Amino acid sequence: MPTPPIPYGRQHITDDDIRAVTETLRSDYLTQGPKVAEFEQAFAEYIGVRYAVAVSNGTAALHLAALALGVQPGQRVITTPITFAASANCVRYCGGEVYFADIDPATALIDLAAVRRLLEAHPKGHFHGLIPVDFAGLAVNLEQARQLCDEFGLWLLEDAAHSPGGFFVDSQGREQRCGNGQFADLAIFSFHPVKHIAMGEGGLITTNDKALYDQLLLLRTHGITKDADLLEQNDGGWYYEMQTLGFNYRLPDMLATLGLSQLHRADAGLARRRALAAQYDAAFSQTAGVQTVAPGRTGHAYHLYIIEVEDRKGLYDYLRERQIFAQVHYIPVHLMPYYRALGWQPGDFPHAEAYYAHCLSLPMFPTLTDEQQQYVIDCVRTFVAG
Ligand SMILES: *Cc1c(COP(=O)(O)O)cnc(C)c1O
């Protein structure tokens, strides 16, 4: 039997990563410096997008994205109930109203047909934006989302926190990487320890839009610029202007170095995640009582590997007793007390609520061994065989 405990997700930090961070600690820069720029460029190349803006975490990335897209009090934005709360909260930070569209039970992604029904039920101009989430690492079809947004005049912000390296295949047969800015106005990533790249805290926004990029740079650092081309006047070498109300959402150079070091093995990590998923798929396709969510999808980045079982609480507790720390992703956002207080209630999104009643995320991370995975599979099978 492998050595427990086995978490659902875990960072992979190598001696090379530690050496790289140590070198940065001896450099002239601790907060945002040359390593941030290097990381931004390398990440943009990895994704295939023009601009990348690294920030202090994924939630800050969402906040700045919502600000750059112009969310204002009273504006209405649609997202999915099956996501981390931050996907919705960024709209609230700007005073906007959050609306939800139910998920497609086959994928647990936002159902674009449900989004369309919501849009068609109101006059044009009623809604301002759409925030789809590449949930668990499965890419939303952003080509279709874009068409819908264009038809109804919405901006499109992709929450790609789960999906670096993921892609969908567009109507021309081309692979479209998550966050590549071909369809969405902006996309965000997170470098929280359970995500593909683990900085501790870290986030990033990608775009192909130069005006949005410039706005994000301003917002990241207090709304301050020293760019001579942008200044309204210039009193001398010391002079800078605060041109808009921004924040300190900078990423430290130490953490950018940690991300850069991990980015070199991103493809290997992704390949391992996909191999583990194929092994889970194969095992559970033979197991009565275990449903897998969207098995065998090309382009899946497998941040999470999710099954659905009848007695989810029973399985969760059974695995815990065996030191396997499975997790639930997610409690529907509209059922959080904060959102209930805004008027949402049980029954509003039946597919999301049915999914939540049965879902469980099994261990999925590149350093999970075959032996550990087999132990997880054996425990799940023993439990459902009852
Ligand atoms: C992790 C996550 C975020 C927020 O990222 P942080 O870096 O933790 O702030 C946003 N959206 C989704 C879907 C996430 O999983």
The ligand as a Gaussian input file, in Angstrom:
#p B3LYP/6-31G(d) Opt

LIG

0 1
 C       -8.239000      29.412000      -8.153000
 C       -9.304000      30.064000      -8.938000
 C       -9.464000      31.455000      -9.019000
 C       -8.773000      32.430000      -8.133000
 O       -7.416000      32.303000      -8.076000
 P       -6.578000      32.759000      -6.794000
 O       -5.190000      32.788000      -7.332000
 O       -6.768000      31.705000      -5.742000
 O       -7.055000      34.081000      -6.356000
 C      -10.411000      31.966000      -9.894000
 N      -11.181000      31.163000     -10.626000
 C      -11.106000      29.827000     -10.536000
 C      -11.993000      28.989000     -11.392000
 C      -10.165000      29.230000      -9.686000
 O      -10.125000      27.901000      -9.566000

